[in-house]
Amino acid sequence: MNSVLPQQLDVLVVGAGFAGLAAVAKILADDPSADVTVIERASDVGGTWRDNTYPGCACDVPTSLYSFSFAPSPEWSHTFARQPELFSYLKSVVERLGLQRRIVTDCELLSADWSETDQRWSVQTTKGATSVRVLVAATGALSTPKIPNVPGIDTFGGTVFHSATWNHEHDLTGERVAVIGTGASAVQFVPEIVDKAARLTVFQRTPAWVIPRLDRTIGRLERTLYEKVPAAHRAVRGIIYGYREAYVTVLADNPWMLPAVKAFAKANLKRQVKNPTTRAALTPDYAPGCKRLLLSNDWLWTLDRPDVDLVTSGLESVTENGVVDASGRNHEVDTIIFATGFTPTEPPVSHLLRGTDGRTLAERWGGSPQAHLGTTVAGFPNLFLMYGPNTNLGHSSIVYMLESQANYVVSALNEMKNHSIAAVEVEESAQRQHNSWVDSSLEGTVWNAGGCSSWYLDSNGRNSTMWPTYTFRFRNKTREFDTSNYRLASGTNESDKKVVSA
């Protein structure tokens, strides 16, 4: 990796996870001589698949689809890849595409301010300052762990950590462990640690619908076929893409079909959980898909074990030697593990970016992130967001969406180069029109009308997270940079800046 940050850059990408690597790979594929650098706050690439190392960590999207179309790998050992393989895959992509010299590690973004005079971003990092023409924020939606402010947490005498920052030096053998949260991370690591711990106390705020993870080992013969006949691997990817897109038919277009999913999930619950009280506590009262559908083959039966306590009254406080639920009962524990997710509707990077009026992106959003095509924001010229507002999926692979956004960025860069455009800024009206369409499209979907409160909804109650329809529609919308929706500025300083026609 590179250790020096240039003082001036054409394109700066922030983050070296799936999003950032998609952006830099697409930019360099279009123009190998492009002046583009990636900064990464950690000491290695990988993003969420570098950071999340908790036991059992794995992808819940088939890996043939949850990987770059331009960098397929025939070496996956399972249909749903585990964290170590995904981390290794991303590092291999960097090596395969020769991206090492483009990446500056241990370099954290501190601030980025837009200069109307220079029509550039003034960027401050932990490795110094740089002036940037185009800024690509690829910091991800699931990059910063969220730990609730629980009364008394500072007084606890045991060990505390978040699942996203797993403490591997701490041995859970024989310990009494409290797990706070029952989301996508908890369903993976709880079954992995239950045999080590003396007792597990799992705090559930809201039950989730759980269906089996149809995972299987990919044998050597099949992997050899994918290596020798890449078309076969592409065909598998296409088939998986097709059937995952069909989920939208149920989740968004025809929610009247959801009772069939509910019946299947309830049968799965009844098969694995014999205790009727526990089964009732694990039965959601909302439509499947309103919250993230969880894939697991061992989560439910784990909660039915006699050495596992399921607490549904909520976490009230923490004492020196335990955790107190809302009913006032103190559960003595040695370790507390928070599995409380991330901050997708309040991305930390939004507090670091200041636009044309001097306000941060967070201040402009006011708790409800909005962007044009999830990628550009009015008042923030030459800024492109990866995994921005309303690009998350409930059915398919986010990697497909990231590649679509990367294509859009490349198209914008080409427009700027070919027409001598110094700055592009999406019109407020275009952004408003797009988000109006998003909001109306989400109205009847399970993500809005499924009867639950989820992390898809922001502090204003708006769904600023989910893409409302098929991913190929997003691909079509981002195939070419839509200059008619942008204010295009030429010139290098305020005195000669002018608006050029689209």
PyMOL commands that set and color helices and strands:
alter all, ss='L'
color gray80, all
select helices_A, chain A and resi 18-30+48-51+83-96+100-102+153-155+163-165+186-193+220-228+230-253+255-272+276-281+299-303+348-351+361-365+398-418+428-442+446-449+471-477+483-485
alter helices_A, ss='H'
color red, helices_A
select strands_A, chain A and resi 8-14+36-39+103-104+109-115+120-125+128-137+159-162+176-180+199-203+210-211+294-295+308-311+315-318+322-325+330-332+335-338+353-354+383-385+423-426+486-490+498-500
alter strands_A, ss='S'
color yellow, strands_A
deselect
rebuild
show_as cartoon
